[in-house]
Amino acid sequence: MITVTHKQLVEIGRRIRDRRKAMGLTQEKAAELIDVSLTHFKNIEHGRSAMSLATLMNVCERFSLDQTYLLTGKNIGSNPIIDFYNSLPEKKKQCFERTMYYLDQLLER
C-alpha cells in the first residue's frame, strides 16, 4: 500500500487550488464540477483529506490537469503517441487499443 504524506497532500491541494483559481472557479463551483461536497473539496485543497481515484480522475479531467503533474508537480512533457491517441474519435481509439494489444502480443514472443 502506498502512503501519501501530509506534505504531499498539501502540495496536491495547492496545485488544485492554483488551477481552480486560474480557471476563475469558486470552491463551490469546483466541488460541484468534480461531484464532491464543498467540505470535502476544501479539505482536499488544504491537504487535510485524500481523495479517491475516481475523484482524482475527475479533477484531472475537469480541470485539464495531467495526473503526473497533479501528483508530483513534474511536467512529463508532450508525448506524441498520447497526443495522437487523445485526438482520435472514440471508435478509432478502440481500434488503436486493439492494434496496440496485438502488437504487444507479437513482441512478447
N, CA, C and O atoms as a GROMACS GRO file, in nm:
protein
  436
    1MET      N    1   0.083  -0.117   0.000
    1MET     CA    2   0.000   0.000   0.000
    1MET      C    3   0.089   0.125   0.000
    1MET      O    4   0.189   0.131   0.071
    2ILE      N    5   0.051   0.223  -0.080
    2ILE     CA    6   0.125   0.348  -0.090
    2ILE      C    7   0.072   0.445   0.013
    2ILE      O    8  -0.049   0.465   0.026
    3THR      N    9   0.164   0.507   0.087
    3THR     CA   10   0.126   0.605   0.187
    3THR      C   11   0.157   0.744   0.133
    3THR      O   12   0.267   0.769   0.083
    4VAL      N   13   0.060   0.832   0.143
    4VAL     CA   14   0.078   0.970   0.099
    4VAL      C   15   0.100   1.054   0.224
    4VAL      O   16   0.022   1.047   0.319
    5THR      N   17   0.206   1.133   0.224
    5THR     CA   18   0.237   1.215   0.341
    5THR      C   19   0.150   1.340   0.344
    5THR      O   20   0.091   1.380   0.243
    6HIS      N   21   0.144   1.401   0.460
    6HIS     CA   22   0.068   1.526   0.474
    6HIS      C   23   0.125   1.633   0.382
    6HIS      O   24   0.050   1.709   0.320
    7LYS      N   25   0.257   1.638   0.372
    7LYS     CA   26   0.321   1.737   0.284
    7LYS      C   27   0.277   1.717   0.139
    7LYS      O   28   0.250   1.814   0.068
    8GLN      N   29   0.270   1.591   0.094
    8GLN     CA   30   0.227   1.562  -0.042
    8GLN      C   31   0.082   1.604  -0.064
    8GLN      O   32   0.047   1.660  -0.168
    9LEU      N   33  -0.003   1.578   0.036
    9LEU     CA   34  -0.144   1.618   0.025
    9LEU      C   35  -0.156   1.770   0.014
    9LEU      O   36  -0.237   1.821  -0.064
   10VAL      N   37  -0.076   1.842   0.091
   10VAL     CA   38  -0.077   1.988   0.086
   10VAL      C   39  -0.034   2.037  -0.053
   10VAL      O   40  -0.094   2.129  -0.108
   11GLU      N   41   0.070   1.975  -0.108
   11GLU     CA   42   0.120   2.016  -0.239
   11GLU      C   43   0.018   1.986  -0.349
   11GLU      O   44  -0.002   2.067  -0.440
   12ILE      N   45  -0.047   1.870  -0.342
   12ILE     CA   46  -0.152   1.836  -0.438
   12ILE      C   47  -0.266   1.936  -0.426
   12ILE      O   48  -0.316   1.986  -0.527
   13GLY      N   49  -0.307   1.965  -0.305
   13GLY     CA   50  -0.414   2.062  -0.282
   13GLY      C   51  -0.379   2.200  -0.337
   13GLY      O   52  -0.465   2.268  -0.393
   14ARG      N   53  -0.254   2.241  -0.321
   14ARG     CA   54  -0.210   2.371  -0.373
   14ARG      C   55  -0.219   2.374  -0.525
   14ARG      O   56  -0.262   2.474  -0.583
   15ARG      N   57  -0.179   2.264  -0.590
   15ARG     CA   58  -0.187   2.260  -0.737
   15ARG      C   59  -0.332   2.266  -0.783
   15ARG      O   60  -0.364   2.331  -0.883
   16ILE      N   61  -0.422   2.199  -0.710
   16ILE     CA   62  -0.564   2.204  -0.745
   16ILE      C   63  -0.616   2.347  -0.725
   16ILE      O   64  -0.687   2.400  -0.810
   17ARG      N   65  -0.581   2.408  -0.612
   17ARG     CA   66  -0.626   2.545  -0.584
   17ARG      C   67  -0.576   2.643  -0.690
   17ARG      O   68  -0.651   2.728  -0.737
   18ASP      N   69  -0.447   2.630  -0.726
   18ASP     CA   70  -0.391   2.719  -0.828
   18ASP      C   71  -0.466   2.705  -0.960
   18ASP      O   72  -0.495   2.805  -1.027
   19ARG      N   73  -0.496   2.581  -0.998
   19ARG     CA   74  -0.568   2.559  -1.125
   19ARG      C   75  -0.711   2.610  -1.116
   19ARG      O   76  -0.762   2.672  -1.210
   20ARG      N   77  -0.776   2.586  -1.004
   20ARG     CA   78  -0.914   2.635  -0.985
   20ARG      C   79  -0.919   2.786  -0.999
   20ARG      O   80  -1.005   2.840  -1.068
   21LYS      N   81  -0.826   2.854  -0.934
   21LYS     CA   82  -0.822   3.000  -0.941
   21LYS      C   83  -0.792   3.048  -1.082
   21LYS      O   84  -0.850   3.145  -1.129
   22ALA      N   85  -0.700   2.979  -1.151
   22ALA     CA   86  -0.667   3.015  -1.289
   22ALA      C   87  -0.789   3.000  -1.381
   22ALA      O   88  -0.802   3.072  -1.480
   23MET      N   89  -0.876   2.906  -1.345
   23MET     CA   90  -0.999   2.884  -1.423
   23MET      C   91  -1.110   2.980  -1.382
   23MET      O   92  -1.216   2.984  -1.445
   24GLY      N   93  -1.087   3.057  -1.276
   24GLY     CA   94  -1.187   3.152  -1.229
   24GLY      C   95  -1.304   3.087  -1.158
   24GLY      O   96  -1.416   3.140  -1.159
   25LEU      N   97  -1.280   2.972  -1.096
   25LEU     CA   98  -1.387   2.899  -1.028
   25LEU      C   99  -1.385   2.925  -0.878
   25LEU      O  100  -1.279   2.940  -0.817
   26THR      N  101  -1.503   2.931  -0.819
   26THR     CA  102  -1.513   2.933  -0.674
   26THR      C  103  -1.496   2.791  -0.624
   26THR      O  104  -1.505   2.696  -0.701
   27GLN      N  105  -1.472   2.776  -0.495
   27GLN     CA  106  -1.464   2.642  -0.437
   27GLN      C  107  -1.597   2.569  -0.455
   27GLN      O  108  -1.600   2.449  -0.480
   28GLU      N  109  -1.706   2.642  -0.442
   28GLU     CA  110  -1.839   2.581  -0.456
   28GLU      C  111  -1.858   2.524  -0.596
   28GLU      O  112  -1.904   2.410  -0.612
   29LYS      N  113  -1.824   2.604  -0.697
   29LYS     CA  114  -1.840   2.559  -0.836
   29LYS      C  115  -1.745   2.443  -0.866
   29LYS      O  116  -1.784   2.348  -0.936
   30ALA      N  117  -1.623   2.449  -0.816
   30ALA     CA  118  -1.526   2.341  -0.839
   30ALA      C  119  -1.573   2.211  -0.776
   30ALA      O  120  -1.563   2.105  -0.837
   31ALA      N  121  -1.626   2.219  -0.654
   31ALA     CA  122  -1.676   2.099  -0.586
   31ALA      C  123  -1.790   2.037  -0.666
   31ALA      O  124  -1.798   1.916  -0.682
   32GLU      N  125  -1.877   2.122  -0.716
   32GLU     CA  126  -1.990   2.075  -0.797
   32GLU      C  127  -1.939   2.010  -0.925
   32GLU      O  128  -1.990   1.906  -0.968
   33LEU      N  129  -1.838   2.071  -0.985
   33LEU     CA  130  -1.782   2.022  -1.111
   33LEU      C  131  -1.723   1.883  -1.097
   33LEU      O  132  -1.733   1.802  -1.189
   34ILE      N  133  -1.659   1.854  -0.982
   34ILE     CA  134  -1.597   1.722  -0.965
   34ILE      C  135  -1.682   1.629  -0.880
   34ILE      O  136  -1.640   1.519  -0.845
   35ASP      N  137  -1.804   1.674  -0.848
   35ASP     CA  138  -1.904   1.590  -0.781
   35ASP      C  139  -1.861   1.545  -0.640
   35ASP      O  140  -1.870   1.427  -0.605
   36VAL      N  141  -1.814   1.643  -0.560
   36VAL     CA  142  -1.786   1.618  -0.418
   36VAL      C  143  -1.850   1.728  -0.337
   36VAL      O  144  -1.888   1.832  -0.390
   37SER      N  145  -1.862   1.706  -0.208
   37SER     CA  146  -1.919   1.810  -0.122
   37SER      C  147  -1.821   1.927  -0.110
   37SER      O  148  -1.700   1.911  -0.131
   38LEU      N  149  -1.873   2.042  -0.078
   38LEU     CA  150  -1.788   2.160  -0.060
   38LEU      C  151  -1.687   2.136   0.052
   38LEU      O  152  -1.570   2.173   0.039
   39THR      N  153  -1.732   2.075   0.160
   39THR     CA  154  -1.642   2.048   0.273
   39THR      C  155  -1.527   1.958   0.230
   39THR      O  156  -1.411   1.984   0.263
   40HIS      N  157  -1.558   1.851   0.156
   40HIS     CA  158  -1.454   1.760   0.110
   40HIS      C  159  -1.357   1.833   0.016
   40HIS      O  160  -1.236   1.814   0.025
   41PHE      N  161  -1.411   1.915  -0.072
   41PHE     CA  162  -1.325   1.988  -0.165
   41PHE      C  163  -1.230   2.080  -0.089
   41PHE      O  164  -1.111   2.085  -0.118
   42LYS      N  165  -1.283   2.153   0.009
   42LYS     CA  166  -1.199   2.243   0.089
   42LYS      C  167  -1.089   2.164   0.160
   42LYS      O  168  -0.975   2.208   0.169
   43ASN      N  169  -1.126   2.046   0.212
   43ASN     CA  170  -1.027   1.962   0.281
   43ASN      C  171  -0.918   1.913   0.185
   43ASN      O  172  -0.801   1.904   0.222
   44ILE      N  173  -0.956   1.881   0.062
   44ILE     CA  174  -0.858   1.839  -0.039
   44ILE      C  175  -0.763   1.955  -0.069
   44ILE      O  176  -0.642   1.938  -0.070
   45GLU      N  177  -0.819   2.073  -0.093
   45GLU     CA  178  -0.737   2.190  -0.126
   45GLU      C  179  -0.639   2.226  -0.014
   45GLU      O  180  -0.529   2.274  -0.040
   46HIS      N  181  -0.680   2.204   0.109
   46HIS     CA  182  -0.594   2.239   0.222
   46HIS      C  183  -0.505   2.123   0.269
   46HIS      O  184  -0.432   2.136   0.367
   47GLY      N  185  -0.512   2.010   0.198
   47GLY     CA  186  -0.426   1.896   0.231
   47GLY      C  187  -0.468   1.822   0.355
   47GLY      O  188  -0.389   1.748   0.414
   48ARG      N  189  -0.593   1.839   0.395
   48ARG     CA  190  -0.644   1.771   0.515
   48ARG      C  191  -0.710   1.638   0.482
   48ARG      O  192  -0.740   1.558   0.570
   49SER      N  193  -0.733   1.615   0.353
   49SER     CA  194  -0.805   1.494   0.314
   49SER      C  195  -0.751   1.442   0.182
   49SER      O  196  -0.723   1.519   0.090
   50ALA      N  197  -0.738   1.310   0.173
   50ALA     CA  198  -0.701   1.247   0.047
   50ALA      C  199  -0.828   1.233  -0.037
   50ALA      O  200  -0.938   1.254   0.012
   51MET      N  201  -0.811   1.198  -0.163
   51MET     CA  202  -0.927   1.179  -0.249
   51MET      C  203  -0.922   1.041  -0.311
   51MET      O  204  -0.816   0.981  -0.324
   52SER      N  205  -1.038   0.994  -0.350
   52SER     CA  206  -1.047   0.863  -0.415
   52SER      C  207  -0.988   0.873  -0.555
   52SER      O  208  -0.967   0.983  -0.607
   53LEU      N  209  -0.960   0.759  -0.614
   53LEU     CA  210  -0.909   0.757  -0.750
   53LEU      C  211  -1.009   0.820  -0.846
   53LEU      O  212  -0.971   0.892  -0.938
   54ALA      N  213  -1.137   0.792  -0.825
   54ALA     CA  214  -1.241   0.849  -0.912
   54ALA      C  215  -1.241   1.002  -0.903
   54ALA      O  216  -1.254   1.070  -1.004
   55THR      N  217  -1.226   1.054  -0.782
   55THR     CA  218  -1.221   1.200  -0.765
   55THR      C  219  -1.096   1.257  -0.830
   55THR      O  220  -1.102   1.361  -0.896
   56LEU      N  221  -0.983   1.190  -0.812
   56LEU     CA  222  -0.859   1.235  -0.874
   56LEU      C  223  -0.875   1.243  -1.025
   56LEU      O  224  -0.832   1.340  -1.087
   57MET      N  225  -0.935   1.142  -1.084
   57MET     CA  226  -0.955   1.140  -1.229
   57MET      C  227  -1.051   1.251  -1.272
   57MET      O  228  -1.031   1.314  -1.376
   58ASN      N  229  -1.155   1.276  -1.192
   58ASN     CA  230  -1.247   1.387  -1.221
   58ASN      C  231  -1.175   1.520  -1.216
   58ASN      O  232  -1.195   1.605  -1.303
   59VAL      N  233  -1.091   1.540  -1.115
   59VAL     CA  234  -1.014   1.664  -1.104
   59VAL      C  235  -0.928   1.682  -1.228
   59VAL      O  236  -0.928   1.789  -1.289
   60CYS      N  237  -0.855   1.579  -1.266
   60CYS     CA  238  -0.767   1.589  -1.383
   60CYS      C  239  -0.845   1.618  -1.510
   60CYS      O  240  -0.804   1.701  -1.592
   61GLU      N  241  -0.956   1.550  -1.527
   61GLU     CA  242  -1.036   1.568  -1.649
   61GLU      C  243  -1.103   1.705  -1.652
   61GLU      O  244  -1.092   1.777  -1.751
   62ARG      N  245  -1.170   1.741  -1.545
   62ARG     CA  246  -1.249   1.865  -1.543
   62ARG      C  247  -1.162   1.991  -1.532
   62ARG      O  248  -1.202   2.098  -1.575
   63PHE      N  249  -1.043   1.977  -1.474
   63PHE     CA  250  -0.953   2.091  -1.460
   63PHE      C  251  -0.842   2.089  -1.564
   63PHE      O  252  -0.753   2.174  -1.562
   64SER      N  253  -0.847   1.991  -1.655
   64SER     CA  254  -0.744   1.976  -1.759
   64SER      C  255  -0.603   1.972  -1.698
   64SER      O  256  -0.514   2.046  -1.739
   65LEU      N  257  -0.587   1.885  -1.600
   65LEU     CA  258  -0.458   1.868  -1.535
   65LEU      C  259  -0.402   1.730  -1.568
   65LEU      O  260  -0.475   1.631  -1.571
   66ASP      N  261  -0.273   1.725  -1.591
   66ASP     CA  262  -0.205   1.598  -1.612
   66ASP      C  263  -0.191   1.528  -1.476
   66ASP      O  264  -0.156   1.592  -1.377
   67GLN      N  265  -0.219   1.398  -1.472
   67GLN     CA  266  -0.213   1.323  -1.346
   67GLN      C  267  -0.075   1.328  -1.283
   67GLN      O  268  -0.062   1.344  -1.162
   68THR      N  269   0.030   1.314  -1.365
   68THR     CA  270   0.165   1.318  -1.312
   68THR      C  271   0.194   1.453  -1.249
   68THR      O  272   0.253   1.461  -1.141
   69TYR      N  273   0.154   1.559  -1.316
   69TYR     CA  274   0.176   1.693  -1.261
   69TYR      C  275   0.099   1.710  -1.130
   69TYR      O  276   0.153   1.761  -1.032
   70LEU      N  277  -0.027   1.668  -1.129
   70LEU     CA  278  -0.107   1.685  -1.008
   70LEU      C  279  -0.044   1.612  -0.890
   70LEU      O  280  -0.039   1.666  -0.779
   71LEU      N  281   0.003   1.490  -0.912
   71LEU     CA  282   0.056   1.410  -0.802
   71LEU      C  283   0.200   1.445  -0.764
   71LEU      O  284   0.236   1.434  -0.647
   72THR      N  285   0.281   1.487  -0.861
   72THR     CA  286   0.423   1.507  -0.833
   72THR      C  287   0.472   1.650  -0.853
   72THR      O  288   0.577   1.688  -0.803
   73GLY      N  289   0.395   1.728  -0.927
   73GLY     CA  290   0.439   1.864  -0.959
   73GLY      C  291   0.534   1.868  -1.077
   73GLY      O  292   0.585   1.975  -1.112
   74LYS      N  293   0.559   1.752  -1.139
   74LYS     CA  294   0.651   1.745  -1.252
   74LYS      C  295   0.573   1.734  -1.383
   74LYS      O  296   0.481   1.654  -1.394
   75ASN      N  297   0.612   1.814  -1.480
   75ASN     CA  298   0.553   1.803  -1.613
   75ASN      C  299   0.633   1.701  -1.692
   75ASN      O  300   0.755   1.713  -1.704
   76ILE      N  301   0.564   1.602  -1.744
   76ILE     CA  302   0.635   1.499  -1.819
   76ILE      C  303   0.654   1.538  -1.964
   76ILE      O  304   0.719   1.466  -2.040
   77GLY      N  305   0.600   1.650  -2.002
   77GLY     CA  306   0.616   1.696  -2.140
   77GLY      C  307   0.517   1.628  -2.232
   77GLY      O  308   0.439   1.542  -2.190
   78SER      N  309   0.522   1.666  -2.353
   78SER     CA  310   0.429   1.614  -2.452
   78SER      C  311   0.476   1.478  -2.501
   78SER      O  312   0.595   1.456  -2.525
   79ASN      N  313   0.382   1.387  -2.514
   79ASN     CA  314   0.410   1.255  -2.569
   79ASN      C  315   0.331   1.243  -2.698
   79ASN      O  316   0.208   1.240  -2.694
   80PRO      N  317   0.398   1.237  -2.812
   80PRO     CA  318   0.325   1.238  -2.940
   80PRO      C  319   0.228   1.122  -2.956
   80PRO      O  320   0.124   1.138  -3.020
   81ILE      N  321   0.258   1.007  -2.900
   81ILE     CA  322   0.167   0.893  -2.912
   81ILE      C  323   0.040   0.919  -2.831
   81ILE      O  324  -0.071   0.894  -2.878
   82ILE      N  325   0.057   0.971  -2.710
   82ILE     CA  326  -0.060   1.002  -2.627
   82ILE      C  327  -0.140   1.115  -2.689
   82ILE      O  328  -0.263   1.112  -2.690
   83ASP      N  329  -0.070   1.216  -2.742
   83ASP     CA  330  -0.139   1.326  -2.808
   83ASP      C  331  -0.220   1.274  -2.927
   83ASP      O  332  -0.334   1.315  -2.948
   84PHE      N  333  -0.160   1.184  -3.005
   84PHE     CA  334  -0.230   1.126  -3.120
   84PHE      C  335  -0.353   1.048  -3.073
   84PHE      O  336  -0.463   1.066  -3.126
   85TYR      N  337  -0.335   0.963  -2.973
   85TYR     CA  338  -0.445   0.884  -2.919
   85TYR      C  339  -0.558   0.974  -2.871
   85TYR      O  340  -0.675   0.950  -2.901
   86ASN      N  341  -0.524   1.079  -2.796
   86ASN     CA  342  -0.626   1.169  -2.742
   86ASN      C  343  -0.702   1.244  -2.850
   86ASN      O  344  -0.814   1.289  -2.828
   87SER      N  345  -0.640   1.259  -2.968
   87SER     CA  346  -0.706   1.332  -3.077
   87SER      C  347  -0.803   1.243  -3.156
   87SER      O  348  -0.880   1.294  -3.237
   88LEU      N  349  -0.799   1.113  -3.133
   88LEU     CA  350  -0.884   1.020  -3.209
   88LEU      C  351  -1.028   1.021  -3.160
   88LEU      O  352  -1.054   1.039  -3.041
   89PRO      N  353  -1.124   1.001  -3.252
   89PRO     CA  354  -1.263   0.979  -3.208
   89PRO      C  355  -1.271   0.846  -3.132
   89PRO      O  356  -1.185   0.760  -3.149
   90GLU      N  357  -1.373   0.831  -3.050
   90GLU     CA  358  -1.385   0.714  -2.963
   90GLU      C  359  -1.376   0.582  -3.040
   90GLU      O  360  -1.308   0.490  -2.995
   91LYS      N  361  -1.442   0.572  -3.152
   91LYS     CA  362  -1.440   0.447  -3.228
   91LYS      C  363  -1.298   0.412  -3.275
   91LYS      O  364  -1.259   0.296  -3.273
   92LYS      N  365  -1.224   0.512  -3.317
   92LYS     CA  366  -1.087   0.488  -3.362
   92LYS      C  367  -0.994   0.458  -3.244
   92LYS      O  368  -0.895   0.388  -3.260
   93LYS      N  369  -1.026   0.512  -3.126
   93LYS     CA  370  -0.946   0.480  -3.008
   93LYS      C  371  -0.953   0.330  -2.979
   93LYS      O  372  -0.852   0.269  -2.944
   94GLN      N  373  -1.071   0.272  -2.993
   94GLN     CA  374  -1.088   0.128  -2.970
   94GLN      C  375  -1.003   0.048  -3.069
   94GLN      O  376  -0.940  -0.051  -3.031
   95CYS      N  377  -1.002   0.090  -3.193
   95CYS     CA  378  -0.921   0.023  -3.296
   95CYS      C  379  -0.772   0.037  -3.262
   95CYS      O  380  -0.697  -0.060  -3.273
   96PHE      N  381  -0.731   0.154  -3.223
   96PHE     CA  382  -0.592   0.180  -3.186
   96PHE      C  383  -0.552   0.091  -3.067
   96PHE      O  384  -0.444   0.033  -3.067
   97GLU      N  385  -0.640   0.081  -2.968
   97GLU     CA  386  -0.611  -0.002  -2.850
   97GLU      C  387  -0.595  -0.148  -2.888
   97GLU      O  388  -0.504  -0.215  -2.840
   98ARG      N  389  -0.683  -0.198  -2.976
   98ARG     CA  390  -0.671  -0.337  -3.022
   98ARG      C  391  -0.540  -0.358  -3.097
   98ARG      O  392  -0.472  -0.458  -3.077
   99THR      N  393  -0.506  -0.263  -3.183
   99THR     CA  394  -0.382  -0.272  -3.259
   99THR      C  395  -0.262  -0.278  -3.165
   99THR      O  396  -0.172  -0.360  -3.183
  100MET      N  397  -0.261  -0.191  -3.066
  100MET     CA  398  -0.150  -0.189  -2.970
  100MET      C  399  -0.146  -0.319  -2.889
  100MET      O  400  -0.038  -0.368  -2.857
  101TYR      N  401  -0.262  -0.373  -2.857
  101TYR     CA  402  -0.267  -0.500  -2.783
  101TYR      C  403  -0.202  -0.611  -2.866
  101TYR      O  404  -0.118  -0.686  -2.816
  102TYR      N  405  -0.241  -0.621  -2.994
  102TYR     CA  406  -0.186  -0.726  -3.079
  102TYR      C  407  -0.037  -0.705  -3.105
  102TYR      O  408   0.039  -0.802  -3.113
  103LEU      N  409   0.005  -0.581  -3.118
  103LEU     CA  410   0.146  -0.552  -3.134
  103LEU      C  411   0.223  -0.597  -3.009
  103LEU      O  412   0.330  -0.657  -3.021
  104ASP      N  413   0.170  -0.569  -2.894
  104ASP     CA  414   0.232  -0.611  -2.769
  104ASP      C  415   0.243  -0.764  -2.763
  104ASP      O  416   0.345  -0.818  -2.720
  105GLN      N  417   0.138  -0.833  -2.806
  105GLN     CA  418   0.140  -0.979  -2.806
  105GLN      C  419   0.249  -1.032  -2.900
  105GLN      O  420   0.318  -1.128  -2.867
  106LEU      N  421   0.263  -0.970  -3.015
  106LEU     CA  422   0.369  -1.012  -3.110
  106LEU      C  423   0.508  -0.991  -3.051
  106LEU      O  424   0.597  -1.074  -3.069
  107LEU      N  425   0.527  -0.881  -2.982
  107LEU     CA  426   0.658  -0.850  -2.925
  107LEU      C  427   0.692  -0.939  -2.806
  107LEU      O  428   0.810  -0.954  -2.771
  108GLU      N  429   0.593  -0.996  -2.744
  108GLU     CA  430   0.615  -1.086  -2.630
  108GLU      C  431   0.675  -1.219  -2.673
  108GLU      O  432   0.735  -1.289  -2.591
  109ARG      N  433   0.660  -1.254  -2.799
  109ARG     CA  434   0.707  -1.384  -2.848
  109ARG      C  435   0.855  -1.388  -2.865
  109ARG      O  436   0.910  -1.491  -2.906
   0.00000   0.00000   0.00000
